């Protein structure tokens, strides 16, 4: 809305404005538009970084869970082997 309000300077509704004021209004319009573009790019980059961070955390969590499952399976197999050896000794 702030950017659109600058455009009123260039309409016939505003008759009391001088050419110099319209000229500066144009620069003001360009500055506001530039700031909006920079803000939009900043938000886009921040959201992309957050999405990548969340994806990286999810991948790390999945790898840790897979490793934990492998360790549990190895421990169960090791226990079964120990019980088999104990049964043979008795």
Backbone as a printed PyTorch tensor [residue, N CA C, xyz], in Angstrom:
tensor([[[  0.8240,  -1.1950,   0.0000],
         [  0.0000,   0.0000,   0.0000],
         [  0.8680,   1.2590,   0.0000]],

        [[  1.9640,   1.1860,   0.7340],
         [  2.8220,   2.3690,   0.8120],
         [  3.3790,   2.7050,  -0.5670]],

        [[  3.7010,   1.6800,  -1.3440],
         [  4.1890,   1.9100,  -2.6930],
         [  3.1240,   2.4850,  -3.6040]],

        [[  1.9020,   2.0400,  -3.4240],
         [  0.8050,   2.5310,  -4.2620],
         [  0.4670,   3.9880,  -3.9300]],

        [[  0.5910,   4.3700,  -2.6770],
         [  0.3000,   5.7560,  -2.3070],
         [  1.2470,   6.7290,  -3.0090]],

        [[  2.4590,   6.2810,  -3.2960],
         [  3.3780,   7.1530,  -4.0280],
         [  2.8710,   7.4420,  -5.4400]],

        [[  2.1350,   6.5220,  -6.0060],
         [  1.6590,   6.7050,  -7.3770],
         [  0.6060,   7.8150,  -7.4810]],

        [[ -0.0300,   8.1580,  -6.3680],
         [ -1.0080,   9.2520,  -6.4020],
         [ -0.3590,  10.5820,  -6.7710]],

        [[  0.9320,  10.7060,  -6.5510],
         [  1.6450,  11.9420,  -6.8900],
         [  1.5670,  12.2040,  -8.3980]],

        [[  1.5040,  11.1400,  -9.1780],
         [  1.5620,  11.2720, -10.6320],
         [  0.1820,  11.3150, -11.2880]],

        [[ -0.8900,  11.4430, -10.5100],
         [ -2.2350,  11.4900, -11.0820],
         [ -2.7230,  12.9340, -11.1760]],

        [[ -3.8580,  13.1090, -11.8150],
         [ -4.4530,  14.4460, -11.9330],
         [ -5.2050,  14.8430, -10.6640]],

        [[ -5.3670,  13.9240,  -9.7390],
         [ -6.0570,  14.2600,  -8.4890],
         [ -5.2510,  15.2590,  -7.6760]],

        [[ -3.9490,  15.1410,  -7.7400],
         [ -3.0760,  16.0360,  -6.9820],
         [ -2.6590,  17.1650,  -7.9170]],

        [[ -3.2250,  18.3420,  -7.6680],
         [ -2.9360,  19.4810,  -8.5600],
         [ -2.0070,  20.4830,  -7.9070]],

        [[ -1.8040,  20.3840,  -6.6250],
         [ -1.0190,  21.4020,  -5.9150],
         [  0.4480,  21.0180,  -5.7850]],

        [[  0.8800,  20.0050,  -6.4790],
         [  2.2550,  19.5450,  -6.3280],
         [  3.0930,  20.0830,  -7.4900]],

        [[  4.3000,  20.4860,  -7.1940],
         [  5.1680,  21.0420,  -8.2410],
         [  5.9010,  19.9150,  -8.9620]],

        [[  6.5460,  20.2860, -10.0560],
         [  7.2870,  19.2930, -10.8390],
         [  8.4680,  18.7590, -10.0370]],

        [[  9.0910,  19.6330,  -9.2500],
         [ 10.2260,  19.2150,  -8.4360],
         [  9.7820,  18.2100,  -7.3770]],

        [[  8.6320,  18.4380,  -6.7760],
         [  8.1080,  17.5070,  -5.7690],
         [  7.7390,  16.1720,  -6.4070]],

        [[  7.1950,  16.2130,  -7.6150],
         [  6.8780,  14.9660,  -8.3270],
         [  8.1620,  14.2110,  -8.6670]],

        [[  9.2100,  14.9660,  -9.0180],
         [ 10.5050,  14.3630,  -9.3210],
         [ 11.0440,  13.6270,  -8.0870]],

        [[ 11.0240,  14.2930,  -6.9340],
         [ 11.4770,  13.6520,  -5.6990],
         [ 10.5410,  12.5150,  -5.2800]],

        [[  9.2740,  12.6620,  -5.5950],
         [  8.3260,  11.5770,  -5.3180],
         [  8.6540,  10.3250,  -6.1200]],

        [[  9.1490,  10.5380,  -7.3450],
         [  9.5710,   9.4150,  -8.1740],
         [ 10.7590,   8.6990,  -7.5660]],

        [[ 11.7340,   9.4660,  -7.0770],
         [ 12.8710,   8.8440,  -6.3970],
         [ 12.4210,   8.1040,  -5.1380]],

        [[ 11.5040,   8.7150,  -4.4150],
         [ 10.9700,   8.0680,  -3.2210],
         [ 10.2760,   6.7580,  -3.5850]],

        [[  9.5350,   6.7680,  -4.6880],
         [  8.8580,   5.5530,  -5.1690],
         [  9.8790,   4.4630,  -5.4920]],

        [[ 10.9720,   4.8580,  -6.1500],
         [ 12.0180,   3.8830,  -6.4960],
         [ 12.6760,   3.3130,  -5.2460]],

        [[ 12.9150,   4.1380,  -4.2560],
         [ 13.5340,   3.6790,  -3.0130],
         [ 12.6120,   2.7080,  -2.2900]],

        [[ 11.3340,   3.0620,  -2.2110],
         [ 10.3730,   2.1750,  -1.5440],
         [ 10.2850,   0.8410,  -2.2730]],

        [[ 10.2320,   0.8800,  -3.5880],
         [ 10.1680,  -0.3430,  -4.3770],
         [ 11.4300,  -1.1840,  -4.1810]],

        [[ 12.5930,  -0.5340,  -4.1690],
         [ 13.8480,  -1.2440,  -3.9330],
         [ 13.8870,  -1.9070,  -2.5710]],

        [[ 13.4140,  -1.1810,  -1.5510],
         [ 13.3860,  -1.7600,  -0.1950],
         [ 12.4300,  -2.9530,  -0.1220]],

        [[ 11.3030,  -2.8680,  -0.8170],
         [ 10.3660,  -3.9960,  -0.8220],
         [ 10.9740,  -5.2100,  -1.5090]],

        [[ 11.7140,  -4.9810,  -2.5870],
         [ 12.3730,  -6.0900,  -3.2880],
         [ 13.4390,  -6.7210,  -2.3980]],

        [[ 14.2530,  -5.8840,  -1.7570],
         [ 15.2980,  -6.4050,  -0.8700],
         [ 14.6800,  -7.1880,   0.2740]],

        [[ 13.5980,  -6.6690,   0.8690],
         [ 12.9220,  -7.3670,   1.9550],
         [ 12.3630,  -8.7120,   1.4720]],

        [[ 11.7760,  -8.7330,   0.2730],
         [ 11.2340,  -9.9780,  -0.2660],
         [ 12.3240, -11.0140,  -0.5020]],

        [[ 13.4550, -10.5710,  -1.0410],
         [ 14.5760, -11.4890,  -1.2670],
         [ 15.1100, -12.0020,   0.0630]],

        [[ 15.2260, -11.1130,   1.0490],
         [ 15.7040, -11.5200,   2.3700],
         [ 14.7950, -12.5840,   2.9760]],

        [[ 13.4860, -12.3800,   2.8930],
         [ 12.5490, -13.3710,   3.4350],
         [ 12.6490, -14.6960,   2.6930]],

        [[ 12.8170, -14.6250,   1.3770],
         [ 12.9150, -15.8350,   0.5670],
         [ 14.1720, -16.6310,   0.9420]],

        [[ 15.2930, -15.9280,   1.1090],
         [ 16.5390, -16.5910,   1.4870],
         [ 16.4170, -17.1860,   2.8830]],

        [[ 15.8190, -16.4360,   3.8150],
         [ 15.6560, -16.9310,   5.1830],
         [ 14.7820, -18.1740,   5.2200]],

        [[ 13.7000, -18.1960,   4.4550],
         [ 12.8420, -19.3770,   4.4150],
         [ 13.5640, -20.5600,   3.7820]],

        [[ 14.3710, -20.3120,   2.7710],
         [ 15.1290, -21.3930,   2.1420],
         [ 16.1580, -21.9690,   3.0990]],

        [[ 16.8290, -21.0990,   3.8380],
         [ 17.8160, -21.5710,   4.8230],
         [ 17.1290, -22.3880,   5.9040]],

        [[ 15.9890, -21.9190,   6.3880],
         [ 15.2610, -22.6750,   7.4130],
         [ 14.7870, -24.0230,   6.8780]],

        [[ 14.3270, -24.0580,   5.6390],
         [ 13.8860, -25.3260,   5.0470],
         [ 15.0550, -26.2940,   4.9070]],

        [[ 16.2100, -25.7920,   4.4600],
         [ 17.3910, -26.6440,   4.3420],
         [ 17.8630, -27.1350,   5.7000]],

        [[ 17.7860, -26.2550,   6.7090],
         [ 18.1850, -26.6430,   8.0610],
         [ 17.2670, -27.7430,   8.5970]],

        [[ 15.9710, -27.5970,   8.3760],
         [ 15.0290, -28.6180,   8.8350],
         [ 15.2310, -29.9360,   8.0940]],

        [[ 15.4980, -29.8580,   6.8000],
         [ 15.7390, -31.0700,   6.0160],
         [ 17.0100, -31.7680,   6.4970]],

        [[ 18.0460, -30.9840,   6.7920],
         [ 19.2950, -31.5480,   7.2850],
         [ 19.0770, -32.2160,   8.6390]],

        [[ 18.3180, -31.5670,   9.5240],
         [ 18.0140, -32.1590,  10.8340],
         [ 17.2230, -33.4480,  10.6870]],

        [[ 16.2660, -33.4730,   9.7670],
         [ 15.4590, -34.6740,   9.5540],
         [ 16.3250, -35.8120,   9.0230]],

        [[ 17.2180, -35.5100,   8.0830],
         [ 18.1220, -36.5420,   7.5650],
         [ 19.0440, -37.0650,   8.6530]],

        [[ 19.5650, -36.1730,   9.4800],
         [ 20.4410, -36.5860,  10.5790],
         [ 19.6850, -37.4580,  11.5650]],

        [[ 18.4440, -37.0870,  11.8710],
         [ 17.6230, -37.8810,  12.7860],
         [ 17.3560, -39.2640,  12.2010]],

        [[ 17.0260, -39.3290,  10.9060],
         [ 16.7710, -40.6210,  10.2620],
         [ 18.0120, -41.5070,  10.2800]],

        [[ 19.1810, -40.9090,  10.0320],
         [ 20.4200, -41.6880,  10.0730],
         [ 20.7000, -42.2020,  11.4850]],

        [[ 20.4630, -41.3570,  12.4820],
         [ 20.6880, -41.7850,  13.8710],
         [ 19.7390, -42.9090,  14.2540]],

        [[ 18.4950, -42.8200,  13.8040],
         [ 17.5320, -43.8860,  14.1150],
         [ 17.9180, -45.1790,  13.4130]],

        [[ 18.3880, -45.1010,  12.1840],
         [ 18.8190, -46.3010,  11.4590],
         [ 20.0340, -46.9240,  12.1390]],

        [[ 20.9700, -46.0940,  12.5740],
         [ 22.1500, -46.5900,  13.2660],
         [ 21.7660, -47.2280,  14.5960]],

        [[ 20.8360, -46.6070,  15.2990],
         [ 20.3600, -47.1620,  16.5670],
         [ 19.6970, -48.5240,  16.3460]],

        [[ 18.9070, -48.6140,  15.2800],
         [ 18.2540, -49.8950,  14.9700],
         [ 19.2860, -50.9570,  14.6330]],

        [[ 20.3210, -50.5990,  13.8800],
         [ 21.3770, -51.5530,  13.5530],
         [ 22.1010, -52.0180,  14.8110]],

        [[ 22.3650, -51.0950,  15.7230],
         [ 23.0410, -51.4520,  16.9740],
         [ 22.1800, -52.3880,  17.8060]],

        [[ 20.8790, -52.1220,  17.8580],
         [ 19.9800, -53.0030,  18.6130],
         [ 19.9500, -54.3930,  17.9970]],

        [[ 19.8930, -54.4640,  16.6780],
         [ 19.8860, -55.7610,  16.0130],
         [ 21.1970, -56.5040,  16.2500]],

        [[ 22.3250, -55.8030,  16.2020],
         [ 23.6140, -56.4280,  16.4570],
         [ 23.6910, -56.9260,  17.8890]],

        [[ 23.1440, -56.1740,  18.8240],
         [ 23.1480, -56.5750,  20.2280],
         [ 22.2820, -57.8080,  20.4410]],

        [[ 21.1400, -57.8700,  19.7830],
         [ 20.2540, -59.0370,  19.8970],
         [ 20.9480, -60.2700,  19.3230]],

        [[ 21.6080, -60.1130,  18.1860],
         [ 22.3190, -61.2420,  17.5700],
         [ 23.4570, -61.6950,  18.4750]],

        [[ 24.1770, -60.7460,  19.0450],
         [ 25.2830, -61.0820,  19.9470],
         [ 24.7700, -61.8160,  21.1800]],

        [[ 23.6600, -61.3730,  21.7240],
         [ 23.0690, -62.0500,  22.8840],
         [ 22.6410, -63.4650,  22.5260]],

        [[ 22.0510, -63.6340,  21.3600],
         [ 21.6180, -64.9650,  20.9280],
         [ 22.8260, -65.8820,  20.7500]],

        [[ 23.9170, -65.3560,  20.2250],
         [ 25.1310, -66.1620,  20.0650],
         [ 25.7060, -66.5600,  21.4230]],

        [[ 25.7000, -65.6270,  22.3910],
         [ 26.1930, -65.9360,  23.7270],
         [ 25.3270, -67.0060,  24.4030]],

        [[ 24.0370, -66.9020,  24.2520],
         [ 23.1390, -67.9050,  24.8330],
         [ 23.3530, -69.2580,  24.1860]],

        [[ 23.6030, -69.2730,  22.8680],
         [ 23.8740, -70.5490,  22.1760],
         [ 25.1700, -71.1680,  22.6700]],

        [[ 26.2040, -70.3440,  22.8840],
         [ 27.4890, -70.8510,  23.3960],
         [ 27.3030, -71.3780,  24.8160]],

        [[ 26.5430, -70.6580,  25.6490],
         [ 26.2980, -71.1160,  27.0190],
         [ 25.5250, -72.4100,  27.0310]],

        [[ 24.5760, -72.5480,  26.1140],
         [ 23.7920, -73.7900,  26.0570],
         [ 24.6800, -74.9590,  25.6440]],

        [[ 25.6500, -74.7340,  24.7560],
         [ 26.5500, -75.7960,  24.3340],
         [ 27.4840, -76.2000,  25.4660]],

        [[ 27.9010, -75.2670,  26.2920],
         [ 28.8040, -75.5630,  27.3810],
         [ 28.1280, -76.3340,  28.4960]],

        [[ 26.8650, -76.1930,  28.6610],
         [ 26.1640, -76.8880,  29.7370],
         [ 25.7230, -78.2170,  29.2930]]])
